[in-house]
Amino acid sequence: MKSIITKLTIIFALLVSVSITNPNIAEAESASRNSVGFVAGSTYGFGIGYKHQFYNSPLALQVAGFPLVTEESALITGGAALQLTLHRGDYGSTFASFGTSVVYESNRQVSQHNRTMVVTGPGIGIEWLVHKNFGFVLDIPAAALFDTREGFRSILPIPNLTMMYTW
């Protein structure tokens, strides 16, 4: 489990170092950008999301989550992703990402039914600007799935989708 996370971290670090040493890969924004919207994905998490594109930098940080709690059960999700812009054009951008999400599920009617899943991995994505401030994002990661009780489960290309308003 640790070796897989280490390998994924090394791959993302290499992508970041290449983009920092070659300024033609990423065009830096002249101002910071903020986005809010809906997020659903393996490494991004699920729920309401917020994204911040840093000032004069190709890096962006996105967080998402949502608690769904009833008397009998709970489903709590959260995620964080770092995105590195590779190219920005008039109608969108391409980027590399590294994200981690956690899903906690419990059911009070079934004793000892608590489960926590962690999904992490790098990905590559594209953002389409539909309108001046509204966009869709599709990201395909190499998502490594871990169950906290059973350990490593698999690596799957489960996509991330977002719809966000940007200002």
N, C-alpha and C positions, 0 to 999 in steps of 0.2 A: 504494500500500500504506500509506504513512504517513498519507495523508489519510483513509483509512477508519478506521484506528486512532484518529486524532485525533477524528473525528466520534463514534465510539462512546464514547470517553472523555468528551467533552463531554456527551453524553446522560446517562451515568451520573452525572457531577458535578452536573448539574441535578437529577436525582432525589434525590441526597444532600442538596443544598442546600435543596430544597423540604421534605424531611422534617425537617431540623434546624430550619428556621424555623417549621414548623407542628407543635407537639407532639401534636396529635390524630391525626396520620397513623400514628405509631409509638408503641406502648406499650413503654416501657423495662422491662427485666427488673430485678427487685430483687436478683438474684444472678446470678453468671456461670454458664453452662451449658457442659458438655463433652459431645461425642458421638463415638462411634467406630463404624465399620461399613464397608459396601461401597459403592463409587461407580462409576458407569459413565455416561459422557457426553462430549459434544463439548467443552464448555468447562470441565468439572470434572475431566477426566482419567479414568483407569481404575485400579481396584485397591482398596487399603485406604485409608480416609479418616479424617481427624480434623477435627472442627469445634469452634470455641470461640466462644460467644456472650459478648461482653464485658459486664462488670458495669455495670449502670445505663445501657445503651446499646442502640440498635436494630441495631448492627453486629455481624456475625459473620464470622470468617475460617475458610475450609475448605481443607485441603490433602489431596491424594491421590496415590498412585503405586504402581507395582509393576514390578520388573524380572523379565523372563522370558528367561534366558540359557542357551543350550545350546552344545555344541561347534561347531555349524554356524551358528547364528543368534542374534540378540539382538533383543528387543523391550522397550524401556524407556519407561515412561510416567510422566508427572507433571503435576500441575495445581494451581492455586490459584484460589480464588474469594472475593470479598467479597460478603456478603449484607446487605441493608438491610431489616429487618422493617417492613412497612407496617401490618400488623394482627396481633395475637395473640389467639386465642380459647381456649376450653376444649378444643377438639378439633383444633387446628392453628394454622397461621399462613400469611400470604401475605407475599411478599418480592420485591424487585428484586435482581438479581445482576449481577456483572461477573466473568467468569472467563477464564482463559487456561490452555491445556493444550499439552503437547509430547509427540509420539510419535516416538521414534527407532527405526528398523528397519535391521538389517544382516544380510547373508547371506554367510558366508565362502566358500561353494561357488560363488557367482556373483560374479565380480570386479567391483569398483566398484558394488556394490549397497548403498549406504548412503543412507538417506532420512530426512529430518526434516520432520515436519509440525507447524505451529503453528496452533492454533485459538483465537480470542479473540472476545469479544463480550458485550453485555448481554443479560439475560433477565428473565423474570418467572416466579415459581413459587409452589407451594403445598406445605405440609407437613401431612400427616395423622398425627395421633397415634393409633395403633392400640391401644396399651396405655399405661399410665402413663409408661413410659420408652422405648417403642419406636415409631418412626415411619418413614414413607415420604415421600420428596420427589420431586416432578415439577417440572422447570424447563424452559421452552422458551426458548432463546436465539436471537438472530440471530447465528449462528456464522460468522465470517469465517475461511475456510480459506486458509492460506498454505503453500506448499512452499518450503523454503529454496533450492532450485535454480531453480525456475520462477516464484516469486513468488505473487501473488494467484491463487487458483483460483475461489472462489465464496463466496456467503453463503447458508447453508441453516439451516432451523429444526430442527437435530438435537437431540433432547431429552436432558436429564440426569436420571438416576434414582439415588436413594440409599436405602439401608436402614440406619438407625443406631439405636444404643442411646444414650440420653441420661441423664446424671446431673447 
